[in-house]
Amino acid sequence: MSLSTIQIGHLTVSKLILGSNPFSGYSHQSRERDLEMMHYYTTARIKQTMSQAESLGINALLGRADRYIARVLLEYWGEGGEIQWFAQTCSEYITLSRSIAEAIGGGAAACYLHGGQMDHFLAQGKLKDVPAAIAQIRDAGLPAGVAGHTPRVFEWAEENLDVDFYVCSYYNPMRRDENPEHAYGLEETFILEDRDAMVRTIGHLSKPVIHYKVLAAGREDPQQAFAFVAQHLRPQDGVCVGVYTKDKPDMLAEDLQLLEDSLRSHGEEKGVTA
């Protein structure tokens, strides 16, 4: 069974997508782990990881639309890399429009609104500017999407937006009611009930979904986590995982094998051949 692809807008995307939270020091474990990841992931190591991903057939990256990630990608593409950048807007920019403009100018293949921002807009009743943001992305010729950590984001989006894809977190580890940004050092909780609620919602969504935080930031057993993903990954959906290669250099290849094995097993259980 070779790595299959999905269609997001006009883009052909590998079913497994590389995440980049570890590149930016977002471990979702501890402040010490955050710093460890930031020290480890030099530009050279980030490029090496993206190259490894492409060698395995992974052709897309979810990455922040900040100037550091854009600069690394510019260098990587200049050296022959071809990975497609799904740019996530950054809550630290003064305006959502400016963050989208940075993504477009940096060479993004697609762009989506950060899950923390969407959670925050929902909590604060400030979703009125989201349709214009989606239009800005679409007007630049890029597939547009929204992310979120709560099913309510996607229930609202289904009724109010015309997007190309969704990015759905299995867990809601930190509420963003008052602040859309990730707060370093605060305790995060990964609750199975949140995961179950999200996959129920995914089953009713009209657009392709990128499933993320499927490993609960390293808290879940990978084999069990990918078996669960395989049960809920629709044919049009993909899954995003970040890796920390200091712990295990072959982590990405192992994750890919687990996903393929789980999808094959799930297909066989349903009488489907791969």
N, C-alpha and C positions, 0 to 999 in steps of 0.2 A: 504493500500500500504506500504510494508516494504521497508527499505532502500536497494536499488539495488546495484549491484557491476559492475565493469568494469574489463577488463583484460589489464594489462600493462606488456609486456613481459611475464614472467612466474608468475607474481604476480596477485592475486585477490585483488582488491582495492575497498573500499566503494566509492559510487558515490560522497558523500560529504567527503572532506578531510580537516583535521585541519591545519590551517596556524599558523605560529609562530612569525610573525613580532612583535606583542605586547610583546612577551616574551623577545625579544631583544631590546625593546624600539624604534621600528620603527613605530611611530604612523601615519606618513605622514600627520600630522596636525600642530604641533608646537613643538618647542624644550621643552617647559614646559610640554606638554603632553608626549613627549618621556621620560623625567625624571620621570614623574608620573608612567608610565608603568614599568620602570626599578625598581623603588622602590617597586611597588606592586607585581610584578611577582618574588617572591622568588622561590627557588627550590621547596619548598613544594607546592606552589600554581601552579607552572607549572605541577608538577606531578598530582596534584588534577584535573587540567583541562584535561590532557591526559586521566586520569582514567574515568572522566565523558564522554569524547568522546567515549572511548571504550564501556562504558555501553550503549551508544546510537547506537552502531553498526558501529561507525567510526573507521576504522582500519589503517589509514595512516596519517602521519604528514609530511608537508613540513617544513624543518628546516635547518638553516645554518650549514655548516660543520665546525663550529668553536669548540674549545675545551670546551667551556662552555656548549653548547647544547649537545655535545657528552657525557660530564660528567653527565649531568642531565639524559640523556637517559640511560646511563650505570646503574645509580642508580635505575631508574624506572624499567628497565628490570629485575634487580636483585631482585626487590620486587614483581615480577610476571607480570608486564605489558608486553604487546605483540605488541604494536603499531609499524607499519612499518615506518622506517625513509627514506623519499625521501630527500637525502642530496643535498643542494644547495652549489655549490662552493663559496668560499669567495674571494673577490677581494683584500683583504689585504695580502693574502699570496704572497710570492715572485714569485712563479710560479703556473700556473694552475695545473701542474702535482702534486705538493706538496699538494694542496688543495684536489685534488681527492684522493690522498693517505690517507689523514686524514679521509675522508669520508669512504673509504674502511676499514681502520683500526679501525674505530669507530663503525662498525657494521651496516652501511647503507644497506638498502634493494635495493635502487636504487639511482642514482646520476644524477644530471643535471647541466648544466653550467648556472651560474647566469645571469639573464636578463640584468643587468647593464653591465656585462662583454661582453655579446654578442652584445649589442648596441654599446659599445665602440670599439670592434674589427671591427665591420662593418664600423663605421665612420672613423676609422684609417686605414682601409685596411689591417688588421692583422688577417684575418680569416684562414690563412694557417695552424695554429697550432691546429685548432678545430678538424679536423678528427682524429689526434693522441690522443687527449683528450678523444674523444668518444671511440676509440679503447682501451684506458687504462681502462675505465669503463667496457666495454664489456669483456675484457680479465679477469677481476676479477669476472665475472659471474653475473654482475648487469645490469638491464635494464638502458639504457642511454638516456638522453634527453637534450634539450636546452630550455631555457626560453628567453623571450624578451618582449620589450614594443612597438615595431614597426613591422608592417607586413613585412617589408623588411628582417628582420632576418629570418623569416620562409619561405619566397620566396627563399632566398639563401639556406636555409637548405634543402628544398625539392629537389633542384637541385644538392646538393653537399654532403649530409650526409645520412647515414643509421642509424637512431635512432629508439628508441622504443616509444617515446612520446615527446610531446611538452608541454610547460607551457606558456600560452599566457595571457599577461596582457591586460585587457580591456582599460587601460589608460596609457598614457605616460607622467607622471607628471613632470619629470625632465630629460632633455637631458643629455646623458652620453658621448657626443662626446670627451670631453677632460679628463674626469675622470670617471672610471667605478663605483666608490664607491658612496654610498648614502651620500649626503652632508647635515648634520644637519643644520636646521635653514633657508635654502633657501626656497623661495616661490615655491609651487607646484601647478600645474594647472591640472584639471581633465575636459577634453573636450569631449562632447558626440560624436563629429565627430571622435575622436580617437577610441572610443569604437565601433562605427558603422563600421569603416574601419577594425578593428581587427576581428569582428565576420564575416564579409564578407570573410576575409582571412581564418578563421577557417573552413568555409564551404568547402574549396577546399583542405584542408590538408589531407594527406594520413595516418597519425598516430593518435592515441588517443591524445586528448588535455585536459590538466587541465586548466580550466578557472580560472583566479585569478584577484584580485583587482576589483571584480564585484560590490562591494558596494562603490567604490571610497573612500576607507578609511573612511567610516562612513558618507560620504556626501550624499549618495543616500538613499531614503526611502527603507527599506528592502523589503517590500512587492512588490513594483514596480521593484526593482532590481532583485529579484528572479523570478518574472514573465518574465522579459526580458531574464534572463538566461535560463528559461525553453523553451523559443522560439528558442534558438540557441544552446542548449546542444544536441549534437548528441548522439545516443545510446552508442557509444564507449567512450564518454567523461565524465570527472568528474569536480567538482568545488571545489575550495579551499577557505575557509574563516577563518580569524583570529577573536578571540573574546577577549573582555576586560571584565572579569567577575566582576571587581569592580563596573562597571556601572550597570551591570545586571547579577546576578548569573546564570540565566537560559537562557542566550543569545544563547548558542550553541543549546540547545533543541528547542528554538524558531526558529532559523535559519533552523534547520533540518525540522521542521514542515512547514515552509514557502516554502522550496524547494520541499518537498513532495506534498504539496497542489498545488503548481504551476505546477509541472510536471503532476500531475493528471488532473488538469484543462486543460492544454495544450493537453494532450492525448485525453480527452473527446471532445475538440474542433475539433480534427482531426478524431474523431470516433474510437479512440484507447482505449481499456479497460486496466486498470492496474491490 
